[in-house]
Amino acid sequence: MGEVRTVLVPEGLAGNRVDAGVARMFGFSRTRAAELCAAGLVLIDGSAASKSDRLTPDSMLEVTIPAEVDPLEVVPEIVEGIKIIHDDEALVVIDKPVGVAVHPSMGWTGPTVVGHLRGAGFQIATSGASERQGIVQRLDVGTSGLMVIAKSEHAYSVLKNAFRYREVNKIYHALVQGHPDPLSGTIDAPIGRHSSSDWKFAVRADGRHSVTHYETLEAHRFASLLEIHLETGRTHQIRVHMSALKHPCVGDLTYGADPTLAHRVGLERQWLHAMRLGFEHPASGEYVEFESTYPDDLAHALEVIRGAH
């Protein structure tokens, strides 16, 4: 909704076009006034006015001014599927479902982790932009699994440094097409923005240093289940590195996965899950580790692959 303002048209504006009169009376640009008319938000004596109608004195002019939506505003809302794995005074560990962004951003209108925590009453008090409070790591919208959020300024500082200096143990499971050769290894290839797409990344000589360690857990006819240890944490790192090896994550159509196989296993996103997360607790200094299980869509896809002959 928005603010509704009602005025009587003054004598001095009689004969003016509606868009010009609304602009003058309410301090809008004429373009903005025309947009409000087009949206049916300008009424004269109860009837919707077009921008080129003429104003008559003492007519009742009613204008609804929509509330401006800030794309970075945190909307507190309980998000179905977010599981709280651990909660204490310093931090909260969650299991994030697919389809949830970590924090609000331009162009994203769906649910967020930050919005859920605020809606659920968690007290997150850290520095930084309000829409990113407590955030020390990210998971893609299309990736599920474990992540930690700092609740205090001390925890925020300690955890941020732990991620920066690669002191956090980040273990993922990925179902990739084919069979990587060798069965275990290290991918050390720099990653940067894709030359022809703002939202994709690629291995590039001028990219940022990126290291991924992988080990094959299961090898099946069409795909292999890998355990992956991230040494660095670049955006889309696992997806880009596996695609560069010609073994994209099953279902990851953005990075070259086979759509037929994705359809066969019922996947609408990449088979990638943040399984384990270990770090020194910022309050106690003790090493803590948390573990997740596969969500239903990934578990189903893996069973299909296991049974494929």
C-alpha positions as CSV (number, residue, x, y, z in Angstrom):
1,M,0.0,0.0,0.0
2,G,1.1,3.6,0.4
3,E,0.0,7.0,1.5
4,V,-3.3,8.4,0.3
5,R,-3.5,12.2,0.0
6,T,-6.7,14.1,-0.9
7,V,-6.9,17.8,-1.9
8,L,-9.4,20.1,-3.6
9,V,-8.1,21.4,-6.9
10,P,-7.3,25.1,-6.4
11,E,-8.6,27.8,-8.8
12,G,-5.0,28.5,-10.0
13,L,-4.6,25.0,-11.5
14,A,-7.9,24.9,-13.3
15,G,-7.4,23.8,-16.9
16,N,-4.0,22.2,-16.3
17,R,-3.4,18.6,-17.4
18,V,-3.7,16.1,-14.5
19,D,0.0,15.1,-14.7
20,A,1.2,18.7,-14.6
21,G,-1.2,19.6,-11.7
22,V,-0.4,16.6,-9.6
23,A,3.3,17.3,-10.1
24,R,3.0,20.8,-8.9
25,M,0.7,20.0,-5.9
26,F,2.7,17.1,-4.6
27,G,6.2,18.0,-5.7
28,F,6.7,15.1,-8.1
29,S,8.3,15.0,-11.4
30,R,5.8,15.1,-14.3
31,T,7.0,11.6,-15.3
32,R,6.3,10.3,-11.8
33,A,2.8,11.9,-11.9
34,A,2.1,10.3,-15.3
35,E,3.2,6.9,-13.9
36,L,0.7,7.3,-11.0
37,C,-2.1,8.1,-13.5
38,A,-1.2,5.1,-15.6
39,A,-1.3,2.9,-12.5
40,G,-4.8,4.1,-11.7
41,L,-3.6,5.8,-8.5
42,V,-5.0,9.3,-9.3
43,L,-8.8,9.8,-8.8
44,I,-10.8,12.8,-9.6
45,D,-14.2,12.9,-7.8
46,G,-13.8,9.1,-7.3
47,S,-13.0,8.2,-11.0
48,A,-9.6,7.2,-12.3
49,A,-8.0,10.1,-14.2
50,S,-5.7,9.9,-17.2
51,K,-2.6,12.1,-17.4
52,S,-4.1,14.3,-20.2
53,D,-7.4,15.0,-18.5
54,R,-8.0,18.6,-17.4
55,L,-8.4,19.7,-13.9
56,T,-11.5,21.6,-12.8
57,P,-11.6,23.8,-9.7
58,D,-13.0,22.3,-6.4
59,S,-12.8,18.8,-7.8
60,M,-11.7,16.2,-5.2
61,L,-8.2,14.9,-6.2
62,E,-7.2,11.7,-4.5
63,V,-3.6,10.4,-5.1
64,T,-2.2,7.1,-3.7
65,I,1.5,7.3,-3.3
66,P,3.0,3.8,-3.2
67,A,5.5,3.0,-0.5
68,E,8.9,2.8,-2.1
69,V,10.3,-0.7,-1.8
70,D,14.0,-0.8,-0.9
71,P,15.5,-3.9,-2.5
72,L,18.0,-4.2,0.3
73,E,15.5,-3.9,3.1
74,V,15.4,-6.9,5.3
75,V,11.8,-8.3,5.4
76,P,11.4,-10.3,8.7
77,E,9.6,-13.5,7.7
78,I,9.8,-17.1,8.9
79,V,11.2,-19.2,6.0
80,E,9.9,-22.7,5.8
81,G,12.7,-25.3,5.6
82,I,15.5,-23.4,7.4
83,K,16.7,-25.6,10.3
84,I,18.5,-24.3,13.3
85,I,21.3,-26.8,14.0
86,H,23.0,-24.9,16.8
87,D,22.4,-21.7,18.7
88,D,24.3,-19.9,21.5
89,E,25.1,-16.4,22.5
90,A,27.9,-16.0,19.9
91,L,26.5,-17.7,16.8
92,V,23.8,-19.6,15.1
93,V,24.4,-22.5,12.6
94,I,21.6,-23.2,10.1
95,D,20.8,-25.7,7.4
96,K,19.7,-23.6,4.5
97,P,17.2,-25.1,2.0
98,V,17.4,-24.4,-1.8
99,G,15.7,-21.3,-3.0
100,V,16.8,-19.1,-0.1
101,A,19.3,-16.3,-0.5
102,V,21.7,-15.4,2.3
103,H,20.8,-11.7,2.4
104,P,18.8,-9.2,0.3
105,S,20.4,-8.0,-2.9
106,M,19.4,-6.1,-6.0
107,G,17.1,-8.2,-8.2
108,W,16.3,-10.8,-5.5
109,T,12.7,-10.7,-4.2
110,G,12.6,-14.1,-2.5
111,P,13.2,-15.3,1.1
112,T,16.5,-14.7,2.9
113,V,18.4,-16.2,5.8
114,V,18.8,-12.7,7.4
115,G,15.0,-12.1,7.1
116,H,14.3,-15.5,8.7
117,L,16.6,-14.9,11.6
118,R,15.0,-11.5,12.2
119,G,11.5,-12.8,11.8
120,A,12.3,-15.7,14.3
121,G,13.5,-13.2,16.9
122,F,17.3,-13.9,16.8
123,Q,19.3,-11.0,18.1
124,I,22.0,-10.3,15.6
125,A,24.2,-7.3,16.7
126,T,27.2,-6.8,14.4
127,S,28.6,-4.0,12.3
128,G,28.3,-3.8,8.6
129,A,25.3,-3.0,6.4
130,S,22.0,-3.9,8.1
131,E,21.0,-6.4,5.4
132,R,24.2,-8.3,5.9
133,Q,24.5,-8.3,9.7
134,G,26.2,-11.4,11.0
135,I,27.0,-12.8,7.6
136,V,30.5,-14.2,7.4
137,Q,30.0,-16.7,4.5
138,R,27.6,-17.2,1.7
139,L,25.9,-20.1,-0.1
140,D,24.3,-19.7,-3.5
141,V,20.5,-19.6,-3.7
142,G,20.6,-22.9,-5.5
143,T,22.9,-24.6,-3.0
144,S,21.7,-26.1,0.3
145,G,23.5,-26.9,3.5
146,L,25.3,-25.6,6.6
147,M,26.3,-22.0,7.3
148,V,27.2,-20.1,10.4
149,I,26.0,-16.6,11.2
150,A,27.7,-14.5,13.9
151,K,25.4,-12.9,16.6
152,S,28.0,-10.7,18.4
153,E,30.6,-8.3,17.2
154,H,33.4,-10.4,18.7
155,A,32.1,-13.5,17.0
156,Y,31.7,-11.6,13.7
157,S,35.3,-10.4,13.8
158,V,36.8,-13.8,14.8
159,L,34.7,-15.8,12.2
160,K,35.3,-13.3,9.4
161,N,39.1,-13.7,9.9
162,A,38.8,-17.5,10.2
163,F,37.1,-17.6,6.8
164,R,39.6,-15.1,5.3
165,Y,42.6,-17.0,6.6
166,R,41.2,-20.4,5.5
167,E,40.9,-21.8,9.0
168,V,37.3,-23.0,8.5
169,N,36.8,-26.6,7.5
170,K,34.2,-26.5,4.7
171,I,33.1,-29.9,3.3
172,Y,30.6,-30.3,0.5
173,H,29.2,-33.3,-1.3
174,A,28.6,-32.9,-5.1
175,L,27.2,-35.4,-7.6
176,V,29.0,-34.7,-10.8
177,Q,28.6,-36.1,-14.3
178,G,31.0,-38.9,-15.4
179,H,34.1,-40.0,-13.5
180,P,36.8,-37.5,-12.6
181,D,40.3,-38.8,-13.5
182,P,42.2,-39.1,-11.1
183,L,39.5,-40.2,-8.6
184,S,40.8,-37.7,-6.1
185,G,42.9,-34.6,-6.6
186,T,43.2,-30.9,-6.4
187,I,42.0,-28.2,-8.8
188,D,44.1,-25.1,-8.6
189,A,42.7,-22.7,-11.2
190,P,42.0,-18.9,-10.9
191,I,38.3,-17.9,-11.1
192,G,36.9,-14.6,-12.4
193,R,33.7,-13.2,-13.9
194,H,32.7,-14.7,-17.1
195,S,33.5,-12.5,-20.1
196,S,30.0,-12.6,-21.6
197,S,27.7,-13.0,-18.5
198,D,27.4,-10.9,-15.3
199,W,26.1,-13.7,-13.3
200,K,28.5,-16.5,-14.3
201,F,32.1,-17.2,-13.4
202,A,34.8,-19.0,-15.2
203,V,38.4,-20.2,-14.9
204,R,40.5,-17.2,-16.2
205,A,44.2,-16.4,-16.1
206,D,43.4,-13.0,-14.5
207,G,41.0,-14.5,-11.9
208,R,41.4,-14.9,-8.1
209,H,43.5,-17.8,-6.7
210,S,41.0,-20.7,-6.1
211,V,41.8,-24.2,-4.8
212,T,39.4,-27.1,-4.6
213,H,40.3,-30.6,-3.2
214,Y,38.0,-33.5,-4.2
215,E,37.7,-37.3,-3.5
216,T,35.4,-39.8,-5.1
217,L,33.1,-41.4,-2.6
218,E,30.9,-43.4,-5.1
219,A,31.3,-44.0,-8.8
220,H,28.1,-44.9,-10.8
221,R,27.4,-45.3,-14.5
222,F,26.3,-41.8,-15.2
223,A,27.8,-39.8,-12.2
224,S,30.1,-39.8,-9.3
225,L,29.5,-38.6,-5.7
226,L,32.4,-36.5,-4.5
227,E,33.5,-35.1,-1.2
228,I,34.9,-31.7,-1.7
229,H,37.1,-29.6,0.6
230,L,37.2,-25.9,-0.2
231,E,40.5,-24.3,0.5
232,T,39.3,-20.9,-0.9
233,G,35.7,-19.7,-1.1
234,R,35.1,-18.0,-4.4
235,T,31.6,-17.5,-5.8
236,H,30.4,-20.6,-7.6
237,Q,33.9,-22.2,-7.0
238,I,32.9,-25.8,-7.0
239,R,30.5,-25.4,-9.9
240,V,33.1,-23.6,-12.0
241,H,36.0,-26.0,-11.2
242,M,34.0,-29.1,-11.8
243,S,32.6,-27.7,-15.1
244,A,36.2,-26.8,-16.1
245,L,37.1,-30.5,-15.6
246,K,34.2,-31.4,-17.9
247,H,32.4,-33.0,-14.9
248,P,29.7,-30.4,-14.0
249,C,27.4,-30.9,-11.0
250,V,24.3,-32.9,-12.1
251,G,21.5,-30.5,-12.7
252,D,23.7,-27.4,-13.0
253,L,22.5,-26.2,-16.4
254,T,24.2,-22.9,-16.0
255,Y,27.6,-24.6,-16.1
256,G,27.0,-27.1,-18.8
257,A,25.2,-30.0,-17.2
258,D,23.1,-32.4,-19.3
259,P,19.4,-31.3,-19.1
260,T,18.2,-34.8,-20.0
261,L,20.0,-36.3,-17.0
262,A,18.8,-33.5,-14.8
263,H,15.2,-34.3,-15.9
264,R,15.7,-38.0,-15.4
265,V,16.8,-37.6,-11.8
266,G,14.2,-34.9,-11.1
267,L,16.6,-32.0,-10.4
268,E,15.9,-28.3,-11.0
269,R,19.2,-27.2,-9.4
270,Q,22.8,-28.3,-9.0
271,W,23.5,-31.4,-6.9
272,L,25.6,-29.6,-4.3
273,H,25.3,-29.6,-0.6
274,A,27.3,-28.0,2.3
275,M,27.7,-31.2,4.4
276,R,30.1,-30.3,7.3
277,L,31.3,-27.1,8.8
278,G,34.1,-27.0,11.4
279,F,35.9,-24.0,13.1
280,E,37.2,-22.8,16.5
281,H,34.3,-21.4,18.5
282,P,34.9,-17.7,18.8
283,A,33.8,-17.7,22.5
284,S,35.4,-20.9,23.9
285,G,38.2,-21.4,21.4
286,E,37.2,-25.1,21.1
287,Y,37.0,-26.8,17.7
288,V,33.3,-27.5,16.9
289,E,31.9,-29.3,13.9
290,F,28.4,-29.6,12.5
291,E,27.0,-32.0,10.0
292,S,24.0,-32.0,7.7
293,T,22.0,-34.6,5.8
294,Y,20.9,-34.6,2.1
295,P,17.7,-32.8,1.4
296,D,14.9,-34.7,-0.2
297,D,15.5,-33.6,-3.8
298,L,19.2,-34.5,-3.7
299,A,18.6,-37.8,-1.9
300,H,16.1,-38.8,-4.5
301,A,18.4,-37.9,-7.4
302,L,21.3,-39.9,-5.8
303,E,19.0,-42.9,-5.5
304,V,18.1,-42.7,-9.1
305,I,21.8,-42.6,-10.1
306,R,22.6,-45.5,-7.8
307,G,19.9,-47.6,-9.4
308,A,20.7,-46.6,-13.1
309,H,22.3,-49.4,-15.2
